[in-house]
Every structure is written in structure tokens, then in C-alpha cells.
Amino acid sequence: MFMKYLTFFIYQLILFSAAIAIDFFSRIYIDKTFNFANFCVIGLNILIVLLIVNLFNRFSDIRLLNKIVLTMLAFVSAAIFIGITIGEIIF
């Protein structure tokens, strides 16, 4: 049972890391006018959200409360990991 929790957490960590990295690196391309770069970023973020929702449905044997706690922990871990990786968080 522990492996299912760990697998769910790692999937969430990877997806949230990708979403945060896409948001951070795409800010220089997003303008006030809607262009192709904005469309691509929105499409990638929608794809990541759909994958996250699919994970919630795929791991049906994990309780909802545990999924929510693991998702919040994965989001915070991804934010710290990406922040340290790109140099926004300095110790």
C-alpha cells in the first residue's frame, strides 16, 4: 500500500514541477495581446490539469483525504525544488 502512496506522490510532484516550470519560463513570452505562445502555454497547462485529474481517478483505492494531503505536499515540494533549481530560493 505504501508504494501506491509513493507512486501517487511522485506523479504529482513531476506534474506540479512541470506546471511551475512552464509558468516561470513562459512569462517572458506572454504579452497583453493573445498570440500563439499564449495558446501553447494554456494548452500545456490544461494538459497537466487533465493528467492530475486522471491521477485522482486512477488511484481510486487511496482515500480522498490522503490524496489531498499528498497533493498539497507535492505542490509545496515542487515549488521548493523548482525555486532552488532556478535560483529563486537562496539559503
PDB file of N, CA, C and O in Angstrom, chain B, residues numbered from 101:
ATOM      1  N   MET B 101       0.806  -1.188   0.000  1.00  0.00           N
ATOM      2  CA  MET B 101       0.000   0.000   0.000  1.00  0.00           C
ATOM      3  C   MET B 101       0.859   1.266   0.000  1.00  0.00           C
ATOM      4  O   MET B 101       0.471   2.283  -0.575  1.00  0.00           O
ATOM      5  N   PHE B 102       2.021   1.201   0.644  1.00  0.00           N
ATOM      6  CA  PHE B 102       2.916   2.355   0.694  1.00  0.00           C
ATOM      7  C   PHE B 102       3.409   2.738  -0.694  1.00  0.00           C
ATOM      8  O   PHE B 102       3.610   3.919  -0.978  1.00  0.00           O
ATOM      9  N   MET B 103       3.603   1.758  -1.550  1.00  0.00           N
ATOM     10  CA  MET B 103       4.082   2.049  -2.909  1.00  0.00           C
ATOM     11  C   MET B 103       3.044   2.836  -3.707  1.00  0.00           C
ATOM     12  O   MET B 103       3.411   3.672  -4.533  1.00  0.00           O
ATOM     13  N   LYS B 104       1.781   2.587  -3.480  1.00  0.00           N
ATOM     14  CA  LYS B 104       0.742   3.355  -4.184  1.00  0.00           C
ATOM     15  C   LYS B 104       0.784   4.821  -3.754  1.00  0.00           C
ATOM     16  O   LYS B 104       0.648   5.719  -4.585  1.00  0.00           O
ATOM     17  N   TYR B 105       0.973   5.058  -2.457  1.00  0.00           N
ATOM     18  CA  TYR B 105       1.086   6.433  -1.972  1.00  0.00           C
ATOM     19  C   TYR B 105       2.331   7.106  -2.543  1.00  0.00           C
ATOM     20  O   TYR B 105       2.280   8.258  -2.973  1.00  0.00           O
ATOM     21  N   LEU B 106       3.427   6.394  -2.543  1.00  0.00           N
ATOM     22  CA  LEU B 106       4.681   6.939  -3.075  1.00  0.00           C
ATOM     23  C   LEU B 106       4.572   7.203  -4.578  1.00  0.00           C
ATOM     24  O   LEU B 106       5.042   8.234  -5.058  1.00  0.00           O
ATOM     25  N   THR B 107       3.964   6.294  -5.312  1.00  0.00           N
ATOM     26  CA  THR B 107       3.778   6.476  -6.749  1.00  0.00           C
ATOM     27  C   THR B 107       2.882   7.680  -7.028  1.00  0.00           C
ATOM     28  O   THR B 107       3.176   8.482  -7.915  1.00  0.00           O
ATOM     29  N   PHE B 108       1.799   7.807  -6.281  1.00  0.00           N
ATOM     30  CA  PHE B 108       0.902   8.953  -6.445  1.00  0.00           C
ATOM     31  C   PHE B 108       1.641  10.261  -6.156  1.00  0.00           C
ATOM     32  O   PHE B 108       1.509  11.231  -6.902  1.00  0.00           O
ATOM     33  N   PHE B 109       2.414  10.283  -5.076  1.00  0.00           N
ATOM     34  CA  PHE B 109       3.172  11.481  -4.709  1.00  0.00           C
ATOM     35  C   PHE B 109       4.193  11.849  -5.778  1.00  0.00           C
ATOM     36  O   PHE B 109       4.323  13.023  -6.124  1.00  0.00           O
ATOM     37  N   ILE B 110       4.914  10.875  -6.302  1.00  0.00           N
ATOM     38  CA  ILE B 110       5.937  11.154  -7.321  1.00  0.00           C
ATOM     39  C   ILE B 110       5.298  11.652  -8.612  1.00  0.00           C
ATOM     40  O   ILE B 110       5.810  12.586  -9.229  1.00  0.00           O
ATOM     41  N   TYR B 111       4.187  11.046  -9.031  1.00  0.00           N
ATOM     42  CA  TYR B 111       3.474  11.536 -10.215  1.00  0.00           C
ATOM     43  C   TYR B 111       3.031  12.984 -10.022  1.00  0.00           C
ATOM     44  O   TYR B 111       3.208  13.819 -10.909  1.00  0.00           O
ATOM     45  N   GLN B 112       2.460  13.271  -8.868  1.00  0.00           N
ATOM     46  CA  GLN B 112       2.014  14.636  -8.587  1.00  0.00           C
ATOM     47  C   GLN B 112       3.200  15.599  -8.554  1.00  0.00           C
ATOM     48  O   GLN B 112       3.105  16.711  -9.073  1.00  0.00           O
ATOM     49  N   LEU B 113       4.303  15.189  -7.958  1.00  0.00           N
ATOM     50  CA  LEU B 113       5.496  16.029  -7.881  1.00  0.00           C
ATOM     51  C   LEU B 113       6.015  16.363  -9.271  1.00  0.00           C
ATOM     52  O   LEU B 113       6.366  17.511  -9.545  1.00  0.00           O
ATOM     53  N   ILE B 114       6.065  15.383 -10.137  1.00  0.00           N
ATOM     54  CA  ILE B 114       6.547  15.614 -11.512  1.00  0.00           C
ATOM     55  C   ILE B 114       5.606  16.547 -12.263  1.00  0.00           C
ATOM     56  O   ILE B 114       6.061  17.467 -12.942  1.00  0.00           O
ATOM     57  N   LEU B 115       4.310  16.324 -12.149  1.00  0.00           N
ATOM     58  CA  LEU B 115       3.357  17.166 -12.873  1.00  0.00           C
ATOM     59  C   LEU B 115       3.338  18.601 -12.345  1.00  0.00           C
ATOM     60  O   LEU B 115       3.292  19.548 -13.130  1.00  0.00           O
ATOM     61  N   PHE B 116       3.373  18.767 -11.029  1.00  0.00           N
ATOM     62  CA  PHE B 116       3.409  20.124 -10.483  1.00  0.00           C
ATOM     63  C   PHE B 116       4.727  20.818 -10.795  1.00  0.00           C
ATOM     64  O   PHE B 116       4.742  22.028 -11.025  1.00  0.00           O
ATOM     65  N   SER B 117       5.829  20.084 -10.810  1.00  0.00           N
ATOM     66  CA  SER B 117       7.114  20.681 -11.197  1.00  0.00           C
ATOM     67  C   SER B 117       7.063  21.163 -12.636  1.00  0.00           C
ATOM     68  O   SER B 117       7.558  22.245 -12.950  1.00  0.00           O
ATOM     69  N   ALA B 118       6.472  20.370 -13.503  1.00  0.00           N
ATOM     70  CA  ALA B 118       6.339  20.783 -14.898  1.00  0.00           C
ATOM     71  C   ALA B 118       5.454  22.013 -15.029  1.00  0.00           C
ATOM     72  O   ALA B 118       5.774  22.925 -15.791  1.00  0.00           O
ATOM     73  N   ALA B 119       4.354  22.051 -14.301  1.00  0.00           N
ATOM     74  CA  ALA B 119       3.450  23.196 -14.378  1.00  0.00           C
ATOM     75  C   ALA B 119       4.118  24.474 -13.874  1.00  0.00           C
ATOM     76  O   ALA B 119       3.961  25.532 -14.483  1.00  0.00           O
ATOM     77  N   ILE B 120       4.850  24.388 -12.783  1.00  0.00           N
ATOM     78  CA  ILE B 120       5.535  25.560 -12.241  1.00  0.00           C
ATOM     79  C   ILE B 120       6.647  26.010 -13.176  1.00  0.00           C
ATOM     80  O   ILE B 120       6.827  27.209 -13.389  1.00  0.00           O
ATOM     81  N   ALA B 121       7.389  25.072 -13.732  1.00  0.00           N
ATOM     82  CA  ALA B 121       8.465  25.434 -14.661  1.00  0.00           C
ATOM     83  C   ALA B 121       7.909  26.068 -15.932  1.00  0.00           C
ATOM     84  O   ALA B 121       8.467  27.043 -16.435  1.00  0.00           O
ATOM     85  N   ILE B 122       6.822  25.526 -16.449  1.00  0.00           N
ATOM     86  CA  ILE B 122       6.199  26.111 -17.645  1.00  0.00           C
ATOM     87  C   ILE B 122       5.742  27.529 -17.350  1.00  0.00           C
ATOM     88  O   ILE B 122       5.951  28.433 -18.159  1.00  0.00           O
ATOM     89  N   ASP B 123       5.118  27.726 -16.195  1.00  0.00           N
ATOM     90  CA  ASP B 123       4.652  29.063 -15.839  1.00  0.00           C
ATOM     91  C   ASP B 123       5.821  30.034 -15.691  1.00  0.00           C
ATOM     92  O   ASP B 123       5.747  31.170 -16.161  1.00  0.00           O
ATOM     93  N   PHE B 124       6.882  29.600 -15.052  1.00  0.00           N
ATOM     94  CA  PHE B 124       8.024  30.500 -14.825  1.00  0.00           C
ATOM     95  C   PHE B 124       8.718  30.878 -16.128  1.00  0.00           C
ATOM     96  O   PHE B 124       8.995  32.054 -16.368  1.00  0.00           O
ATOM     97  N   PHE B 125       8.998  29.893 -16.964  1.00  0.00           N
ATOM     98  CA  PHE B 125       9.773  30.159 -18.177  1.00  0.00           C
ATOM     99  C   PHE B 125       8.939  30.741 -19.317  1.00  0.00           C
ATOM    100  O   PHE B 125       9.496  31.274 -20.277  1.00  0.00           O
ATOM    101  N   SER B 126       7.622  30.648 -19.223  1.00  0.00           N
ATOM    102  CA  SER B 126       6.793  31.190 -20.298  1.00  0.00           C
ATOM    103  C   SER B 126       6.388  32.637 -20.052  1.00  0.00           C
ATOM    104  O   SER B 126       5.779  33.253 -20.926  1.00  0.00           O
ATOM    105  N   ARG B 127       6.701  33.189 -18.912  1.00  0.00           N
ATOM    106  CA  ARG B 127       6.295  34.567 -18.612  1.00  0.00           C
ATOM    107  C   ARG B 127       6.923  35.578 -19.560  1.00  0.00           C
ATOM    108  O   ARG B 127       6.326  36.621 -19.823  1.00  0.00           O
ATOM    109  N   ILE B 128       8.100  35.297 -20.072  1.00  0.00           N
ATOM    110  CA  ILE B 128       8.741  36.272 -20.964  1.00  0.00           C
ATOM    111  C   ILE B 128       8.066  36.309 -22.332  1.00  0.00           C
ATOM    112  O   ILE B 128       8.227  37.282 -23.069  1.00  0.00           O
ATOM    113  N   TYR B 129       7.319  35.272 -22.680  1.00  0.00           N
ATOM    114  CA  TYR B 129       6.665  35.214 -23.983  1.00  0.00           C
ATOM    115  C   TYR B 129       5.213  35.669 -23.954  1.00  0.00           C
ATOM    116  O   TYR B 129       4.617  35.892 -25.007  1.00  0.00           O
ATOM    117  N   ILE B 130       4.637  35.810 -22.769  1.00  0.00           N
ATOM    118  CA  ILE B 130       3.226  36.164 -22.665  1.00  0.00           C
ATOM    119  C   ILE B 130       3.087  37.680 -22.728  1.00  0.00           C
ATOM    120  O   ILE B 130       3.705  38.404 -21.948  1.00  0.00           O
ATOM    121  N   ASP B 131       2.268  38.148 -23.664  1.00  0.00           N
ATOM    122  CA  ASP B 131       2.008  39.574 -23.851  1.00  0.00           C
ATOM    123  C   ASP B 131       0.558  39.878 -23.525  1.00  0.00           C
ATOM    124  O   ASP B 131      -0.228  38.984 -23.210  1.00  0.00           O
ATOM    125  N   LYS B 132       0.216  41.164 -23.608  1.00  0.00           N
ATOM    126  CA  LYS B 132      -1.171  41.563 -23.410  1.00  0.00           C
ATOM    127  C   LYS B 132      -2.038  41.109 -24.575  1.00  0.00           C
ATOM    128  O   LYS B 132      -3.224  40.827 -24.401  1.00  0.00           O
ATOM    129  N   THR B 133      -1.453  41.039 -25.747  1.00  0.00           N
ATOM    130  CA  THR B 133      -2.204  40.526 -26.892  1.00  0.00           C
ATOM    131  C   THR B 133      -2.099  39.008 -26.912  1.00  0.00           C
ATOM    132  O   THR B 133      -1.063  38.439 -26.569  1.00  0.00           O
ATOM    133  N   PHE B 134      -3.176  38.367 -27.314  1.00  0.00           N
ATOM    134  CA  PHE B 134      -3.202  36.907 -27.352  1.00  0.00           C
ATOM    135  C   PHE B 134      -2.481  36.441 -28.611  1.00  0.00           C
ATOM    136  O   PHE B 134      -2.865  36.800 -29.723  1.00  0.00           O
ATOM    137  N   ASN B 135      -1.427  35.635 -28.429  1.00  0.00           N
ATOM    138  CA  ASN B 135      -0.679  35.127 -29.569  1.00  0.00           C
ATOM    139  C   ASN B 135      -0.487  33.621 -29.431  1.00  0.00           C
ATOM    140  O   ASN B 135      -1.051  32.990 -28.537  1.00  0.00           O
ATOM    141  N   PHE B 136       0.308  33.061 -30.319  1.00  0.00           N
ATOM    142  CA  PHE B 136       0.496  31.610 -30.358  1.00  0.00           C
ATOM    143  C   PHE B 136       1.184  31.085 -29.099  1.00  0.00           C
ATOM    144  O   PHE B 136       0.875  29.986 -28.639  1.00  0.00           O
ATOM    145  N   ALA B 137       2.113  31.859 -28.539  1.00  0.00           N
ATOM    146  CA  ALA B 137       2.810  31.428 -27.318  1.00  0.00           C
ATOM    147  C   ALA B 137       1.816  31.301 -26.164  1.00  0.00           C
ATOM    148  O   ALA B 137       1.895  30.354 -25.381  1.00  0.00           O
ATOM    149  N   ASN B 138       0.891  32.238 -26.053  1.00  0.00           N
ATOM    150  CA  ASN B 138      -0.137  32.147 -25.008  1.00  0.00           C
ATOM    151  C   ASN B 138      -0.990  30.901 -25.195  1.00  0.00           C
ATOM    152  O   ASN B 138      -1.313  30.208 -24.230  1.00  0.00           O
ATOM    153  N   PHE B 139      -1.349  30.623 -26.432  1.00  0.00           N
ATOM    154  CA  PHE B 139      -2.150  29.436 -26.744  1.00  0.00           C
ATOM    155  C   PHE B 139      -1.410  28.155 -26.342  1.00  0.00           C
ATOM    156  O   PHE B 139      -2.014  27.240 -25.784  1.00  0.00           O
ATOM    157  N   CYS B 140      -0.121  28.090 -26.622  1.00  0.00           N
ATOM    158  CA  CYS B 140       0.674  26.908 -26.269  1.00  0.00           C
ATOM    159  C   CYS B 140       0.764  26.718 -24.758  1.00  0.00           C
ATOM    160  O   CYS B 140       0.637  25.599 -24.261  1.00  0.00           O
ATOM    161  N   VAL B 141       0.981  27.803 -24.034  1.00  0.00           N
ATOM    162  CA  VAL B 141       1.080  27.722 -22.577  1.00  0.00           C
ATOM    163  C   VAL B 141      -0.246  27.288 -21.973  1.00  0.00           C
ATOM    164  O   VAL B 141      -0.273  26.450 -21.072  1.00  0.00           O
ATOM    165  N   ILE B 142      -1.334  27.846 -22.458  1.00  0.00           N
ATOM    166  CA  ILE B 142      -2.648  27.453 -21.960  1.00  0.00           C
ATOM    167  C   ILE B 142      -2.917  25.978 -22.275  1.00  0.00           C
ATOM    168  O   ILE B 142      -3.453  25.253 -21.436  1.00  0.00           O
ATOM    169  N   GLY B 143      -2.554  25.542 -23.460  1.00  0.00           N
ATOM    170  CA  GLY B 143      -2.732  24.136 -23.828  1.00  0.00           C
ATOM    171  C   GLY B 143      -1.921  23.198 -22.959  1.00  0.00           C
ATOM    172  O   GLY B 143      -2.420  22.152 -22.544  1.00  0.00           O
ATOM    173  N   LEU B 144      -0.681  23.553 -22.678  1.00  0.00           N
ATOM    174  CA  LEU B 144       0.152  22.703 -21.820  1.00  0.00           C
ATOM    175  C   LEU B 144      -0.389  22.659 -20.398  1.00  0.00           C
ATOM    176  O   LEU B 144      -0.398  21.596 -19.776  1.00  0.00           O
ATOM    177  N   ASN B 145      -0.834  23.778 -19.881  1.00  0.00           N
ATOM    178  CA  ASN B 145      -1.384  23.788 -18.527  1.00  0.00           C
ATOM    179  C   ASN B 145      -2.682  22.997 -18.442  1.00  0.00           C
ATOM    180  O   ASN B 145      -2.919  22.313 -17.447  1.00  0.00           O
ATOM    181  N   ILE B 146      -3.518  23.075 -19.455  1.00  0.00           N
ATOM    182  CA  ILE B 146      -4.752  22.281 -19.474  1.00  0.00           C
ATOM    183  C   ILE B 146      -4.413  20.786 -19.526  1.00  0.00           C
ATOM    184  O   ILE B 146      -5.058  19.977 -18.859  1.00  0.00           O
ATOM    185  N   LEU B 147      -3.409  20.430 -20.311  1.00  0.00           N
ATOM    186  CA  LEU B 147      -2.980  19.029 -20.369  1.00  0.00           C
ATOM    187  C   LEU B 147      -2.497  18.541 -19.011  1.00  0.00           C
ATOM    188  O   LEU B 147      -2.824  17.425 -18.605  1.00  0.00           O
ATOM    189  N   ILE B 148      -1.733  19.349 -18.311  1.00  0.00           N
ATOM    190  CA  ILE B 148      -1.234  18.950 -16.989  1.00  0.00           C
ATOM    191  C   ILE B 148      -2.387  18.816 -16.001  1.00  0.00           C
ATOM    192  O   ILE B 148      -2.402  17.881 -15.201  1.00  0.00           O
ATOM    193  N   VAL B 149      -3.350  19.728 -16.041  1.00  0.00           N
ATOM    194  CA  VAL B 149      -4.511  19.631 -15.147  1.00  0.00           C
ATOM    195  C   VAL B 149      -5.306  18.362 -15.450  1.00  0.00           C
ATOM    196  O   VAL B 149      -5.755  17.685 -14.526  1.00  0.00           O
ATOM    197  N   LEU B 150      -5.484  18.035 -16.715  1.00  0.00           N
ATOM    198  CA  LEU B 150      -6.193  16.801 -17.070  1.00  0.00           C
ATOM    199  C   LEU B 150      -5.444  15.567 -16.581  1.00  0.00           C
ATOM    200  O   LEU B 150      -6.069  14.602 -16.140  1.00  0.00           O
ATOM    201  N   LEU B 151      -4.121  15.582 -16.652  1.00  0.00           N
ATOM    202  CA  LEU B 151      -3.338  14.460 -16.132  1.00  0.00           C
ATOM    203  C   LEU B 151      -3.472  14.342 -14.622  1.00  0.00           C
ATOM    204  O   LEU B 151      -3.535  13.233 -14.092  1.00  0.00           O
ATOM    205  N   ILE B 152      -3.515  15.473 -13.921  1.00  0.00           N
ATOM    206  CA  ILE B 152      -3.679  15.439 -12.468  1.00  0.00           C
ATOM    207  C   ILE B 152      -5.053  14.883 -12.104  1.00  0.00           C
ATOM    208  O   ILE B 152      -5.165  14.072 -11.185  1.00  0.00           O
ATOM    209  N   VAL B 153      -6.088  15.304 -12.807  1.00  0.00           N
ATOM    210  CA  VAL B 153      -7.436  14.780 -12.553  1.00  0.00           C
ATOM    211  C   VAL B 153      -7.489  13.284 -12.871  1.00  0.00           C
ATOM    212  O   VAL B 153      -8.136  12.515 -12.160  1.00  0.00           O
ATOM    213  N   ASN B 154      -6.809  12.878 -13.936  1.00  0.00           N
ATOM    214  CA  ASN B 154      -6.753  11.461 -14.286  1.00  0.00           C
ATOM    215  C   ASN B 154      -6.067  10.655 -13.187  1.00  0.00           C
ATOM    216  O   ASN B 154      -6.458   9.520 -12.913  1.00  0.00           O
ATOM    217  N   LEU B 155      -5.051  11.232 -12.559  1.00  0.00           N
ATOM    218  CA  LEU B 155      -4.389  10.531 -11.452  1.00  0.00           C
ATOM    219  C   LEU B 155      -5.339  10.335 -10.283  1.00  0.00           C
ATOM    220  O   LEU B 155      -5.338   9.281  -9.646  1.00  0.00           O
ATOM    221  N   PHE B 156      -6.153  11.352  -9.999  1.00  0.00           N
ATOM    222  CA  PHE B 156      -7.121  11.206  -8.906  1.00  0.00           C
ATOM    223  C   PHE B 156      -8.071  10.054  -9.186  1.00  0.00           C
ATOM    224  O   PHE B 156      -8.411   9.305  -8.270  1.00  0.00           O
ATOM    225  N   ASN B 157      -8.504   9.897 -10.417  1.00  0.00           N
ATOM    226  CA  ASN B 157      -9.417   8.806 -10.757  1.00  0.00           C
ATOM    227  C   ASN B 157      -8.712   7.462 -10.828  1.00  0.00           C
ATOM    228  O   ASN B 157      -9.302   6.431 -10.506  1.00  0.00           O
ATOM    229  N   ARG B 158      -7.453   7.467 -11.247  1.00  0.00           N
ATOM    230  CA  ARG B 158      -6.710   6.218 -11.415  1.00  0.00           C
ATOM    231  C   ARG B 158      -6.392   5.556 -10.076  1.00  0.00           C
ATOM    232  O   ARG B 158      -6.446   4.332  -9.957  1.00  0.00           O
ATOM    233  N   PHE B 159      -6.063   6.357  -9.081  1.00  0.00           N
ATOM    234  CA  PHE B 159      -5.734   5.820  -7.760  1.00  0.00           C
ATOM    235  C   PHE B 159      -6.973   5.874  -6.876  1.00  0.00           C
ATOM    236  O   PHE B 159      -7.013   6.611  -5.891  1.00  0.00           O
ATOM    237  N   SER B 160      -7.973   5.095  -7.233  1.00  0.00           N
ATOM    238  CA  SER B 160      -9.251   5.129  -6.520  1.00  0.00           C
ATOM    239  C   SER B 160      -9.181   4.421  -5.167  1.00  0.00           C
ATOM    240  O   SER B 160     -10.047   4.637  -4.320  1.00  0.00           O
ATOM    241  N   ASP B 161      -8.173   3.587  -4.951  1.00  0.00           N
ATOM    242  CA  ASP B 161      -8.092   2.875  -3.681  1.00  0.00           C
ATOM    243  C   ASP B 161      -7.450   3.705  -2.573  1.00  0.00           C
ATOM    244  O   ASP B 161      -7.415   3.263  -1.424  1.00  0.00           O
ATOM    245  N   ILE B 162      -6.942   4.899  -2.889  1.00  0.00           N
ATOM    246  CA  ILE B 162      -6.406   5.808  -1.880  1.00  0.00           C
ATOM    247  C   ILE B 162      -7.542   6.745  -1.467  1.00  0.00           C
ATOM    248  O   ILE B 162      -8.261   7.277  -2.313  1.00  0.00           O
ATOM    249  N   ARG B 163      -7.690   6.939  -0.160  1.00  0.00           N
ATOM    250  CA  ARG B 163      -8.762   7.809   0.342  1.00  0.00           C
ATOM    251  C   ARG B 163      -8.568   9.238  -0.151  1.00  0.00           C
ATOM    252  O   ARG B 163      -7.442   9.680  -0.380  1.00  0.00           O
ATOM    253  N   LEU B 164      -9.677   9.953  -0.311  1.00  0.00           N
ATOM    254  CA  LEU B 164      -9.647  11.314  -0.844  1.00  0.00           C
ATOM    255  C   LEU B 164      -8.830  12.250   0.048  1.00  0.00           C
ATOM    256  O   LEU B 164      -8.072  13.079  -0.456  1.00  0.00           O
ATOM    257  N   LEU B 165      -8.978  12.124   1.353  1.00  0.00           N
ATOM    258  CA  LEU B 165      -8.216  12.976   2.268  1.00  0.00           C
ATOM    259  C   LEU B 165      -6.719  12.755   2.104  1.00  0.00           C
ATOM    260  O   LEU B 165      -5.942  13.710   2.118  1.00  0.00           O
ATOM    261  N   ASN B 166      -6.317  11.511   1.949  1.00  0.00           N
ATOM    262  CA  ASN B 166      -4.897  11.211   1.741  1.00  0.00           C
ATOM    263  C   ASN B 166      -4.409  11.771   0.410  1.00  0.00           C
ATOM    264  O   ASN B 166      -3.280  12.253   0.320  1.00  0.00           O
ATOM    265  N   LYS B 167      -5.242  11.713  -0.619  1.00  0.00           N
ATOM    266  CA  LYS B 167      -4.877  12.288  -1.916  1.00  0.00           C
ATOM    267  C   LYS B 167      -4.678  13.791  -1.812  1.00  0.00           C
ATOM    268  O   LYS B 167      -3.730  14.339  -2.374  1.00  0.00           O
ATOM    269  N   ILE B 168      -5.572  14.452  -1.092  1.00  0.00           N
ATOM    270  CA  ILE B 168      -5.475  15.898  -0.949  1.00  0.00           C
ATOM    271  C   ILE B 168      -4.213  16.278  -0.189  1.00  0.00           C
ATOM    272  O   ILE B 168      -3.516  17.214  -0.580  1.00  0.00           O
ATOM    273  N   VAL B 169      -3.916  15.575   0.876  1.00  0.00           N
ATOM    274  CA  VAL B 169      -2.703  15.860   1.649  1.00  0.00           C
ATOM    275  C   VAL B 169      -1.457  15.595   0.811  1.00  0.00           C
ATOM    276  O   VAL B 169      -0.525  16.398   0.826  1.00  0.00           O
ATOM    277  N   LEU B 170      -1.426  14.490   0.087  1.00  0.00           N
ATOM    278  CA  LEU B 170      -0.274  14.185  -0.761  1.00  0.00           C
ATOM    279  C   LEU B 170      -0.126  15.205  -1.893  1.00  0.00           C
ATOM    280  O   LEU B 170       0.993  15.553  -2.272  1.00  0.00           O
ATOM    281  N   THR B 171      -1.245  15.683  -2.431  1.00  0.00           N
ATOM    282  CA  THR B 171      -1.204  16.684  -3.498  1.00  0.00           C
ATOM    283  C   THR B 171      -0.647  18.005  -2.975  1.00  0.00           C
ATOM    284  O   THR B 171       0.182  18.632  -3.634  1.00  0.00           O
ATOM    285  N   MET B 172      -1.093  18.429  -1.802  1.00  0.00           N
ATOM    286  CA  MET B 172      -0.564  19.673  -1.223  1.00  0.00           C
ATOM    287  C   MET B 172       0.921  19.543  -0.914  1.00  0.00           C
ATOM    288  O   MET B 172       1.693  20.471  -1.153  1.00  0.00           O
ATOM    289  N   LEU B 173       1.319  18.397  -0.386  1.00  0.00           N
ATOM    290  CA  LEU B 173       2.732  18.160  -0.090  1.00  0.00           C
ATOM    291  C   LEU B 173       3.560  18.133  -1.377  1.00  0.00           C
ATOM    292  O   LEU B 173       4.678  18.647  -1.403  1.00  0.00           O
ATOM    293  N   ALA B 174       3.025  17.545  -2.431  1.00  0.00           N
ATOM    294  CA  ALA B 174       3.730  17.504  -3.715  1.00  0.00           C
ATOM    295  C   ALA B 174       3.860  18.898  -4.309  1.00  0.00           C
ATOM    296  O   ALA B 174       4.899  19.226  -4.882  1.00  0.00           O
ATOM    297  N   PHE B 175       2.812  19.734  -4.183  1.00  0.00           N
ATOM    298  CA  PHE B 175       2.876  21.091  -4.708  1.00  0.00           C
ATOM    299  C   PHE B 175       3.930  21.913  -3.984  1.00  0.00           C
ATOM    300  O   PHE B 175       4.713  22.615  -4.624  1.00  0.00           O
ATOM    301  N   VAL B 176       3.961  21.838  -2.665  1.00  0.00           N
ATOM    302  CA  VAL B 176       4.958  22.586  -1.892  1.00  0.00           C
ATOM    303  C   VAL B 176       6.367  22.068  -2.205  1.00  0.00           C
ATOM    304  O   VAL B 176       7.296  22.860  -2.361  1.00  0.00           O
ATOM    305  N   SER B 177       6.525  20.759  -2.297  1.00  0.00           N
ATOM    306  CA  SER B 177       7.831  20.184  -2.623  1.00  0.00           C
ATOM    307  C   SER B 177       8.281  20.598  -4.024  1.00  0.00           C
ATOM    308  O   SER B 177       9.457  20.894  -4.234  1.00  0.00           O
ATOM    309  N   ALA B 178       7.360  20.621  -4.975  1.00  0.00           N
ATOM    310  CA  ALA B 178       7.698  21.030  -6.339  1.00  0.00           C
ATOM    311  C   ALA B 178       8.089  22.498  -6.377  1.00  0.00           C
ATOM    312  O   ALA B 178       9.034  22.872  -7.071  1.00  0.00           O
ATOM    313  N   ALA B 179       7.365  23.338  -5.631  1.00  0.00           N
ATOM    314  CA  ALA B 179       7.694  24.764  -5.603  1.00  0.00           C
ATOM    315  C   ALA B 179       9.074  24.989  -5.005  1.00  0.00           C
ATOM    316  O   ALA B 179       9.844  25.799  -5.521  1.00  0.00           O
ATOM    317  N   ILE B 180       9.396  24.293  -3.938  1.00  0.00           N
ATOM    318  CA  ILE B 180      10.723  24.423  -3.331  1.00  0.00           C
ATOM    319  C   ILE B 180      11.792  23.888  -4.268  1.00  0.00           C
ATOM    320  O   ILE B 180      12.840  24.513  -4.426  1.00  0.00           O
ATOM    321  N   PHE B 181      11.544  22.741  -4.893  1.00  0.00           N
ATOM    322  CA  PHE B 181      12.523  22.135  -5.810  1.00  0.00           C
ATOM    323  C   PHE B 181      12.801  23.042  -7.006  1.00  0.00           C
ATOM    324  O   PHE B 181      13.959  23.282  -7.347  1.00  0.00           O
ATOM    325  N   ILE B 182      11.753  23.542  -7.637  1.00  0.00           N
ATOM    326  CA  ILE B 182      11.930  24.423  -8.802  1.00  0.00           C
ATOM    327  C   ILE B 182      12.570  25.736  -8.364  1.00  0.00           C
ATOM    328  O   ILE B 182      13.432  26.263  -9.068  1.00  0.00           O
ATOM    329  N   GLY B 183      12.163  26.273  -7.217  1.00  0.00           N
ATOM    330  CA  GLY B 183      12.758  27.510  -6.722  1.00  0.00           C
ATOM    331  C   GLY B 183      14.239  27.386  -6.458  1.00  0.00           C
ATOM    332  O   GLY B 183      15.001  28.302  -6.768  1.00  0.00           O
ATOM    333  N   ILE B 184      14.658  26.286  -5.900  1.00  0.00           N
ATOM    334  CA  ILE B 184      16.095  26.058  -5.653  1.00  0.00           C
ATOM    335  C   ILE B 184      16.820  25.812  -6.974  1.00  0.00           C
ATOM    336  O   ILE B 184      17.935  26.296  -7.164  1.00  0.00           O
ATOM    337  N   THR B 185      16.204  25.072  -7.879  1.00  0.00           N
ATOM    338  CA  THR B 185      16.830  24.747  -9.153  1.00  0.00           C
ATOM    339  C   THR B 185      17.092  25.983 -10.008  1.00  0.00           C
ATOM    340  O   THR B 185      18.161  26.101 -10.607  1.00  0.00           O
ATOM    341  N   ILE B 186      16.135  26.904 -10.072  1.00  0.00           N
ATOM    342  CA  ILE B 186      16.310  28.080 -10.915  1.00  0.00           C
ATOM    343  C   ILE B 186      16.926  29.251 -10.166  1.00  0.00           C
ATOM    344  O   ILE B 186      17.142  30.308 -10.760  1.00  0.00           O
ATOM    345  N   GLY B 187      17.210  29.096  -8.898  1.00  0.00           N
ATOM    346  CA  GLY B 187      17.921  30.123  -8.160  1.00  0.00           C
ATOM    347  C   GLY B 187      17.056  31.193  -7.540  1.00  0.00           C
ATOM    348  O   GLY B 187      17.576  32.231  -7.131  1.00  0.00           O
ATOM    349  N   GLU B 188      15.745  30.982  -7.451  1.00  0.00           N
ATOM    350  CA  GLU B 188      14.859  31.957  -6.844  1.00  0.00           C
ATOM    351  C   GLU B 188      14.836  31.824  -5.330  1.00  0.00           C
ATOM    352  O   GLU B 188      14.536  32.789  -4.627  1.00  0.00           O
ATOM    353  N   ILE B 189      15.147  30.652  -4.828  1.00  0.00           N
ATOM    354  CA  ILE B 189      15.229  30.426  -3.381  1.00  0.00           C
ATOM    355  C   ILE B 189      16.694  30.234  -3.032  1.00  0.00           C
ATOM    356  O   ILE B 189      17.355  29.339  -3.559  1.00  0.00           O
ATOM    357  N   ILE B 190      17.196  31.074  -2.147  1.00  0.00           N
ATOM    358  CA  ILE B 190      18.597  31.007  -1.759  1.00  0.00           C
ATOM    359  C   ILE B 190      18.652  30.831  -0.243  1.00  0.00           C
ATOM    360  O   ILE B 190      17.966  31.531   0.501  1.00  0.00           O
ATOM    361  N   PHE B 191      19.469  29.897   0.194  1.00  0.00           N
ATOM    362  CA  PHE B 191      19.635  29.667   1.637  1.00  0.00           C
ATOM    363  C   PHE B 191      20.828  30.412   2.152  1.00  0.00           C
ATOM    364  O   PHE B 191      21.132  30.344   3.343  1.00  0.00           O
TER     365      PHE B 191
END
